[in-house]
Amino acid sequence: MKYRVAEYVIDTARYRISTGEVPIAVEPKVFDLLVYLIRHRDRVLSREELFQEVWEGREVSDTTLSNHVKNARKILGDSGELQKTIQTIRGRGYQFIAPVSEIADDVASPQANKALPPSPAAEQAGKPAARAWRMPLAIAVVALLAVALFAWVRFGPADAPADAGAPYVLVVPFDVSADASDTWQPFADQVTREVIRNLRKISGLRVVPTPSAFSFKDDKSHGHIRSQLPEVQYVLDGVVSISGGNALRITAELEDLKEGRLVWDKDYEGRTDDTNLFAMQSQIAAAVSDSLKVAILAEERRALKEFPTTNLKAYELYVAGTHELELLNQESLPRAIGLFDQAIALDPNFFDAYIARSDAYRQLFVYFEPPASMMPAVVDSLAAAQELRPDSAEVWSSLGLTYVMAWRWKDAWIALNKAKRSDPRLAQTELGFALYYSGLGDAEKVKHALAAANRLDPLNAEMADWGNWALFMVGESAAARAWVEEKIRQHPDIGVLYSGAGVGAYIAGDLERAVALAERGAQMDGSPVALIMLAQAYGHAGQKEKVLPLLAKAASAGTYTCPYESAAAYLSIDDSERAIALLNEAVEKRSNCLIFLRNDPRLAVLRTDPRYAVLLARVGLDDAALASYRR
């Protein structure tokens, strides 16, 4: 039997949900719940019945049910605010209320039975099963990729992780309750961040950092977690409920992923307009530690009692700013900065707001604005944070990465080393080292730093992109390919990874692959930078007539684009004069891309030009300067 709900078809025989010809990813238990609700849509189903029938009596919590209801609604284009498919009957349970039509298999529409094209994420996964005779070849390819990946990760004595034997915990983004407005989701996201921050204060735990944790925002299924982070054993999930009068309830549960059991769950009651909400988040962290029998040191208990701010209006602005920062576009980042400014005005001691504001400024100059105008704002915001906490590893780490991108090589070395001494668990510090060493041309240390960064924050999307560039810029084409293919597997929907992979591919001489990847990146991302990288791929592949129209299209967007990458595009059509002019423009605008100026294989044709030597000196990458830097 198939069920049709609006444009969605739920196929119970094939365990598939689709709309038109497009299949929709769905976790098995969410599918089971949805089908059970549809089949019994004539009545309200209690939580107890759903636990018994869908989970077969297995011990689960209200949080699990709420999460599955929310995901079922989301699949059908619904939400807790709309409730047009599944209605919450407070105090009683749930009922499926949307119109449903039943479709017998023999009268199913041709589209329902038509073979569906794979999604970009599933395309490669589906190919090995297409023909039995392809399996040995597929195994060989996987083996080769594994060897390549092994080559860049294990090139020498590996640093033993200080927390190698500690329980490894993933906090997935908390949801708002099924009957709450989705406008509370940014608040729930911030609760998640605070819980992660508190757990990371406990030295006996190994906790997945926020960037990697939030990659599970749209898919928290255990299968997905296992495929992305196979070492993780414990998963902390939660639901944030808001009711009249600003009453707050956080329901949290800790599951053992490997043993398939619920370790601990508890409800915490409080209010959104009282600083006890911070105490609730600290209590969750302490409870997780206690349930895993991990001791909390005295200084760590004191740290857990520290609140981000006592000004709840400032915190509200900070939450809104963090939401805008996460959107990461040219419109949202200035809004985020404005909100952080307001939060700081209300509480000048709000350390986290200074850090977030500096991150917003840094993302602006990396992607959208001339770095020369943004760099002082980043440094000033971090300097203000440093006045509050002079020994903060977070500040030193951010300063170090910023200094690398500003080619302040000696300052970068000092800041990154101070950050690492203060807290060796920050992946951002290792990324800073990787880019530092890439600029200086030390391939072995690039690989070492990236291996450390990848262990600390394996799903960090920003690191995924920069790591690829850091590797192929020092001639590590095989390592770069292994890195970026793994990162594309982890983040199949991030277009910039395909664009960067295209650059690496034509540097390695694989021109057909370069064009295919660059075209995919431009199709997915569509940004001026993606168009410029596509122009480079076309130029190197002999399709030179396509280069100038693409550069013109990128320029017509009216947004800042890095002159350095445009220079590389002009070199692909043998226009060295225009390339030199653009590189000089990049120096004037303090482009962060210039960290690769000394070793970039794309610039090899310029190395005998006296003007290139002048550029190197201006960026601090000439021979004399290089000899003075510490490694």
C-alpha positions in Angstrom: 0.0 0.0 0.0 1.1 3.6 -0.7 -0.3 6.7 1.0 -0.4 10.1 -0.6 -0.3 13.2 1.6 -0.4 16.4 -0.6 2.5 15.9 -3.0 4.2 13.2 -0.9 4.0 9.5 -1.5 4.7 7.1 1.4 5.5 3.7 0.0 5.2 1.1 2.8 6.5 -1.8 0.6 9.7 0.0 -0.4 10.1 2.0 2.9 10.4 5.2 0.8 9.0 8.7 0.9 9.1 10.7 -2.3 7.7 13.9 -3.9 7.4 13.7 -7.6 10.5 11.8 -8.7 12.7 12.9 -5.8 13.2 10.5 -2.9 13.4 12.0 0.6 15.9 10.7 3.2 14.1 9.4 6.2 15.3 7.6 9.3 13.7 4.1 9.7 12.0 4.9 13.0 10.6 8.2 11.7 9.2 6.3 8.8 7.6 3.7 11.1 6.1 6.4 13.3 4.7 8.2 10.3 3.1 5.1 8.9 1.6 4.1 12.3 0.1 7.6 12.7 -1.4 7.5 9.2 -2.8 4.0 9.6 -4.5 5.0 12.9 -5.4 8.5 11.9 -9.0 8.0 13.0 -8.0 8.6 16.7 -5.5 10.2 19.0 -2.6 8.0 19.8 -1.1 8.2 23.3 2.6 8.3 23.9 2.4 5.0 25.7 0.9 3.3 22.6 3.5 4.8 20.3 6.3 3.6 22.6 4.8 0.1 22.7 3.9 -0.2 19.0 6.6 1.8 17.2 9.5 1.2 19.5 8.2 -2.3 20.5 8.3 -1.5 24.2 12.0 -0.5 24.2 12.9 2.1 26.8 12.9 5.5 25.2 12.2 9.0 26.4 9.7 11.7 25.6 12.6 13.5 24.0 13.0 10.7 21.4 9.3 10.8 20.6 9.3 14.6 20.3 12.3 14.5 18.0 10.7 11.9 15.7 7.4 13.7 15.5 9.3 16.9 14.6 11.3 15.1 11.9 8.1 13.4 10.5 6.5 16.8 10.2 9.5 18.3 8.6 9.6 15.6 5.9 6.0 16.5 5.0 6.7 20.2 4.9 5.1 20.8 8.3 6.3 22.2 11.6 5.3 22.4 15.2 3.9 25.9 14.6 1.8 24.9 11.6 0.7 21.4 12.7 -1.1 20.8 9.4 -0.2 17.0 9.3 0.4 15.8 12.9 -1.4 17.6 15.6 -0.3 17.6 19.2 -3.1 17.0 21.6 -1.7 18.4 24.9 -1.8 15.8 27.7 -3.1 13.1 25.4 -0.8 12.4 22.4 -0.7 12.9 18.7 -3.1 12.5 15.7 -2.5 12.6 12.0 -5.0 15.1 10.6 -3.9 15.8 7.0 -6.0 14.3 4.1 -4.7 10.9 3.0 -5.4 9.0 -0.1 -4.5 5.3 -0.5 -2.9 4.0 -3.7 -2.8 0.3 -4.4 0.4 -1.0 -6.0 -1.3 -2.0 -9.2 -2.6 1.5 -9.9 0.4 3.4 -8.8 1.4 6.3 -10.9 4.2 5.6 -13.4 6.3 8.1 -11.5 6.0 6.1 -8.3 7.6 3.1 -9.9 10.1 4.9 -12.1 13.8 4.4 -11.2 14.9 7.6 -9.5 18.1 9.4 -10.2 20.5 9.3 -7.3 21.1 12.5 -5.3 24.7 14.0 -5.5 25.4 12.6 -2.0 24.2 9.1 -2.9 25.5 8.9 -6.5 28.9 7.5 -5.7 27.5 5.2 -2.9 25.1 3.6 -5.4 27.6 2.8 -8.2 29.5 -0.2 -6.7 26.2 -2.2 -6.4 25.2 -1.6 -10.0 27.1 -4.6 -11.3 28.5 -7.5 -9.3 31.7 -7.6 -11.5 32.5 -4.0 -10.4 33.0 -4.9 -6.8 36.7 -5.9 -7.0 37.4 -2.6 -8.8 35.4 -0.7 -6.3 37.3 -2.3 -3.4 40.6 -1.5 -5.1 39.6 2.1 -5.5 38.6 2.4 -1.9 41.8 0.7 -0.9 43.9 3.2 -2.9 42.0 6.1 -1.4 42.5 4.7 2.0 46.2 4.4 1.4 46.3 8.0 0.1 44.5 9.2 3.1 46.8 7.2 5.4 49.8 8.7 3.6 48.9 12.3 4.6 47.6 11.5 8.1 50.4 9.2 9.2 53.6 10.5 7.6 55.6 10.4 10.8 55.3 9.9 14.6 51.7 10.8 15.4 50.9 12.8 18.5 49.0 10.6 21.0 45.7 12.4 21.9 45.7 13.5 25.5 42.1 12.3 25.8 42.4 9.1 23.8 40.8 6.9 26.5 38.1 9.4 27.5 34.4 8.8 26.7 33.7 10.4 23.3 30.5 12.4 23.4 28.5 14.1 20.6 25.9 16.7 21.5 23.5 16.9 18.6 21.5 20.2 18.1 18.6 20.3 20.5 15.1 20.7 19.1 12.2 22.8 20.2 9.2 20.8 21.4 6.7 19.6 18.8 4.1 22.0 20.0 6.4 25.1 20.3 7.0 27.8 17.7 9.9 27.3 15.4 11.0 30.9 16.3 12.5 29.4 19.4 14.9 27.2 17.4 17.8 29.8 17.6 17.4 29.7 21.4 17.5 25.9 21.4 20.6 26.1 19.2 22.3 28.3 21.7 21.4 25.9 24.5 23.2 23.3 22.6 26.3 25.4 22.2 26.3 26.2 25.9 26.0 22.6 26.8 28.9 21.7 24.5 31.0 24.5 25.9 30.3 23.3 29.5 31.1 19.7 28.6 34.4 20.7 27.0 35.4 22.3 30.4 35.5 18.7 31.8 39.0 17.3 31.1 37.9 13.7 31.5 35.6 13.9 28.5 36.3 14.1 24.8 33.5 16.2 23.2 32.8 16.9 19.6 33.2 20.7 19.0 30.3 22.9 17.9 31.1 23.1 14.2 31.1 19.3 13.8 28.2 18.8 16.1 26.0 21.2 14.1 26.6 19.2 10.9 24.0 16.8 12.3 21.3 19.5 12.5 19.2 18.0 9.7 20.0 14.3 10.2 20.5 13.0 13.8 19.9 9.4 12.9 22.3 6.9 14.5 23.3 5.5 11.1 24.3 8.9 9.9 26.3 9.6 13.1 28.1 6.2 12.8 29.0 6.9 9.2 30.4 10.4 9.9 31.9 9.8 13.4 32.5 6.1 13.9 34.5 6.7 17.1 31.7 8.4 19.0 30.1 6.3 21.6 27.7 8.6 23.4 25.1 10.9 21.9 23.4 13.7 24.0 20.1 14.9 22.5 17.5 17.2 23.9 14.2 19.1 23.5 13.6 22.7 24.6 10.0 23.4 25.6 8.7 26.9 26.1 5.3 27.6 27.6 3.3 30.6 28.8 5.0 33.0 31.2 8.5 32.1 29.8 8.5 28.7 31.6 11.4 26.7 30.2 11.9 22.9 30.3 15.0 21.2 28.9 14.6 17.5 28.4 17.9 15.8 27.8 18.9 12.2 27.2 22.2 10.4 26.8 22.4 7.3 24.7 25.2 4.7 24.3 25.4 4.4 20.5 27.5 1.2 20.6 25.4 -0.7 23.1 22.0 0.7 22.0 20.8 1.7 25.4 19.6 4.8 27.2 22.2 5.8 29.8 20.5 8.7 31.4 17.6 11.2 30.9 16.2 14.0 32.9 14.0 17.1 32.7 15.3 20.5 33.9 12.8 23.2 34.8 13.4 27.0 34.7 12.6 30.2 32.9 13.9 32.0 29.9 13.9 35.3 31.7 16.1 34.2 34.6 19.8 33.4 34.7 19.0 30.0 36.1 18.8 28.9 32.5 22.7 28.9 32.5 22.7 26.8 35.7 20.4 24.3 33.9 23.0 24.0 31.1 25.8 23.4 33.6 23.8 20.9 35.5 23.3 18.9 32.2 27.0 18.8 31.6 27.7 17.7 35.2 25.0 15.0 35.0 26.5 13.6 31.8 29.9 13.5 33.4 28.4 11.8 36.5 26.5 9.2 34.4 29.8 8.3 32.6 31.6 8.1 36.0 34.0 10.9 35.0 35.4 13.0 37.8 35.1 16.7 37.6 38.0 18.6 39.0 37.5 21.4 41.5 38.5 24.2 39.1 36.3 22.6 36.5 33.3 22.8 38.8 34.0 26.4 39.4 34.2 27.0 35.6 30.8 25.3 35.2 29.3 27.9 37.5 30.4 30.8 35.4 27.6 32.5 33.4 28.1 34.1 30.0 26.4 37.3 31.2 24.0 38.4 33.8 22.2 40.7 31.4 19.5 38.6 29.8 18.6 41.3 27.2 22.3 41.2 26.1 22.1 37.5 25.9 18.9 37.6 23.8 20.7 39.9 21.3 23.7 37.6 21.4 21.5 34.6 20.5 20.0 36.5 17.6 23.4 37.5 16.4 24.7 34.0 16.6 21.8 32.9 14.4 22.7 35.5 11.8 26.3 34.5 11.9 25.4 30.9 11.2 23.5 32.0 8.1 26.9 33.1 6.7 25.9 35.4 3.8 26.7 39.0 2.9 23.5 40.3 4.4 23.4 38.3 7.6 27.0 39.0 8.8 26.5 42.8 9.1 23.3 42.1 11.0 25.2 39.8 13.3 27.8 42.4 14.0 25.1 45.0 14.8 23.4 42.6 17.3 26.8 41.8 19.0 27.5 45.5 19.2 24.2 46.0 21.0 24.9 43.1 23.4 28.3 44.5 24.2 26.8 47.9 24.9 24.5 46.4 27.4 27.3 44.3 29.0 30.8 45.5 28.2 32.1 42.3 30.0 30.3 39.9 27.7 33.4 38.0 26.5 31.5 35.6 24.1 30.0 38.5 22.2 33.4 40.0 21.5 34.6 36.6 20.1 31.5 36.1 18.0 31.8 39.7 16.6 35.4 39.1 15.6 34.3 35.8 13.9 31.6 37.7 11.9 34.2 40.3 10.8 36.6 37.6 9.8 34.0 35.7 7.7 33.2 39.0 6.0 36.8 39.6 4.9 37.3 36.0 3.9 34.3 35.8 1.6 32.6 39.2 1.0 34.6 42.3 1.7 38.1 43.7 1.0 40.2 42.4 3.9 42.0 45.8 4.3 38.8 47.3 5.6 37.8 44.4 7.9 41.1 43.3 9.4 41.4 46.2 12.0 37.8 45.4 13.2 38.7 41.8 13.8 41.9 42.6 15.7 40.1 45.4 17.7 37.3 43.0 18.8 39.8 40.3 19.8 41.9 42.9 21.7 38.8 43.9 23.7 38.1 40.2 24.5 41.8 39.8 25.5 41.4 42.6 28.1 38.7 40.6 29.8 40.6 37.3 29.6 44.3 37.8 28.8 45.2 34.1 28.8 42.2 32.9 26.7 43.3 30.2 24.2 40.2 31.1 22.2 41.4 34.7 21.7 45.0 33.7 20.9 43.8 31.0 18.4 41.5 33.5 16.6 44.3 36.1 16.6 46.7 33.6 15.2 44.5 32.5 12.3 43.7 36.2 11.6 47.4 37.1 11.6 48.2 34.3 9.1 45.5 35.5 6.7 47.0 39.1 7.1 50.5 37.7 6.4 51.7 38.9 9.8 53.9 35.8 10.0 55.8 36.5 13.2 52.7 37.7 15.1 50.9 34.6 13.9 53.6 32.2 15.2 53.5 33.8 18.6 49.7 33.8 18.9 49.2 30.3 17.6 51.8 28.9 20.0 50.3 30.7 23.0 46.9 29.3 22.0 48.3 25.7 21.8 50.1 26.0 25.1 46.9 27.2 26.8 44.6 24.7 25.2 45.8 22.1 22.7 42.3 20.9 21.8 41.4 23.8 19.5 41.2 22.7 15.9 41.2 26.4 14.8 44.8 26.6 16.1 45.9 23.7 14.1 44.2 25.1 11.0 46.2 28.3 11.6 49.4 26.3 11.8 48.5 24.4 8.6 48.0 27.7 6.6 51.2 29.2 8.2 53.3 26.2 7.1 51.6 26.2 3.7 52.6 29.8 3.2 56.2 29.0 4.1 56.2 25.8 2.0 56.7 23.1 4.7 54.6 20.2 3.3 55.3 17.8 6.2 54.2 20.2 8.8 51.1 21.1 6.8 50.0 17.5 6.9 50.8 17.1 10.6 48.8 20.2 11.5 45.8 19.1 9.4 45.9 15.6 10.8 45.6 17.2 14.3 42.9 19.6 13.3 40.9 16.8 11.6 41.1 14.6 14.8 39.9 17.5 16.9 37.0 18.8 14.7 36.5 16.2 11.9 33.4 17.8 10.3 34.3 21.4 10.4 33.3 22.8 7.0 35.6 25.8 7.0 38.6 23.5 7.7 37.4 21.1 5.0 37.9 23.9 2.4 41.1 25.4 3.7 42.7 22.1 4.3 42.4 21.2 0.6 44.1 24.4 -0.5 46.8 24.1 2.1 47.8 20.7 0.8 47.7 21.2 -3.0 49.5 24.6 -2.6 52.6 22.7 -1.3 52.5 20.1 -4.0 50.7 17.4 -2.1 48.2 16.6 -4.9 47.5 13.0 -3.8 47.0 14.0 -0.2 44.8 16.9 -1.3 42.6 14.6 -3.4 42.2 12.1 -0.6 41.3 15.0 1.8 38.8 16.7 -0.4 37.1 13.5 -1.5 36.5 12.6 2.1 35.3 16.1 2.9 32.9 16.0 0.0 31.5 12.7 1.3 30.9 14.3 4.6 29.5 17.6 3.2 28.0 16.7 -0.2 26.0 19.9 -0.4 28.8 22.5 0.0 29.6 23.8 -3.4 32.8 25.5 -2.5 34.4 22.1 -1.8 33.8 21.1 -5.4 35.2 24.4 -6.7 38.4 24.0 -4.6 38.7 20.3 -5.7 38.5 21.5 -9.3 41.5 23.8 -8.8 43.5 21.0 -7.2 42.5 18.6 -10.0 43.9 20.9 -12.8 47.0 21.5 -10.8 47.5 17.7 -10.7 46.9 17.6 -14.5 43.5 15.8 -14.3 41.8 18.4 -16.6 38.6 16.4 -17.3 37.9 15.9 -13.6 38.8 19.5 -12.9 36.2 20.8 -15.3 33.5 18.4 -14.0 34.2 19.4 -10.3 34.4 23.2 -11.1 31.1 23.0 -13.0 29.4 21.2 -10.1 30.8 23.8 -7.7 29.5 26.7 -9.8 26.1 25.0 -10.2 25.7 24.5 -6.5 27.3 27.7 -5.2 26.9 30.2 -8.0 29.1 32.8 -6.3 31.5 35.0 -8.2 34.5 33.1 -6.7 33.0 29.8 -8.0 32.6 31.3 -11.4 36.2 32.5 -11.4 37.5 29.0 -10.4 35.4 27.5 -13.2 37.0 30.0 -15.6 40.4 28.7 -14.4 39.5 25.1 -15.1 38.2 26.0 -18.6 41.4 27.9 -19.4 43.7 25.1 -18.4 41.5 22.5 -20.2 41.9 24.4 -23.5 38.4 26.0 -23.5 40.0 29.5 -23.3 37.0 31.2 -25.1 34.9 30.6 -22.0 37.2 32.4 -19.5 36.6 36.1 -20.2 32.8 35.8 -20.3 32.8 34.0 -16.9 35.1 36.6 -15.4 32.8 39.3 -16.7 29.8 37.5 -15.2 31.6 37.3 -11.9 32.5 41.0 -12.0 28.9 42.0 -12.8 27.7 40.5 -9.4 28.8 43.7 -7.8 30.4 42.0 -4.8 34.0 41.8 -3.7 36.0 39.0 -5.3 39.6 38.2 -4.6 41.8 39.7 -7.3 44.3 36.9 -6.6 41.9 34.2 -8.0 41.1 36.4 -11.0 44.9 36.7 -11.6 45.1 32.9 -11.7 42.2 32.9 -14.2 44.1 35.3 -16.5 47.2 33.1 -16.3 45.1 30.2 -17.7 44.8 32.2 -20.9 48.4 33.4 -20.9 47.8 37.0 -19.9 50.6 37.6 -17.5 50.4 41.4 -17.6 46.8 41.4 -16.4 47.7 38.8 -13.7 50.5 40.9 -12.3 48.2 44.0 -12.1 45.6 41.9 -10.2 48.2 40.5 -7.8 49.2 44.1 -7.0 45.6 44.9 -6.4 45.3 41.9 -4.1 48.3 43.3 -2.1 46.7 46.7 -1.8 43.5 45.1 -0.5 45.4 42.7 1.7 43.9 39.6 0.2 44.1 36.6 2.5 44.7 34.4 -0.7 48.2 35.9 -0.9 49.4 33.5 1.9 49.9 31.1 -1.0 51.9 33.5 -3.2 55.3 31.8 -2.8 54.3 28.2 -3.5 51.2 28.4 -5.7 51.8 26.1 -8.7 49.5 28.3 -10.8 52.0 31.2 -10.6 55.0 29.2 -11.8 55.2 31.2 -15.0 55.7 34.4 -13.1 58.6 33.3 -10.9 61.3 34.7 -13.3 59.5 38.1 -13.5 61.3 40.7 -11.3 57.8 42.1 -10.4 57.0 38.7 -8.7 60.0 39.1 -6.4 58.7 42.5 -5.4 55.3 41.0 -4.6 56.9 38.3 -2.4 58.7 41.0 -0.4 55.5 43.0 0.1 53.8 39.9 1.5 56.8 38.9 3.6 57.5 35.7 1.7 60.8 36.6 0.1 63.9 34.5 0.9 65.3 36.9 3.5 62.1 37.2 5.4 61.5 33.5 5.2 64.8 32.7 6.8 63.8 34.8 9.9 60.5 32.9 10.6 60.3 30.2 13.3 59.1 26.7 12.4 
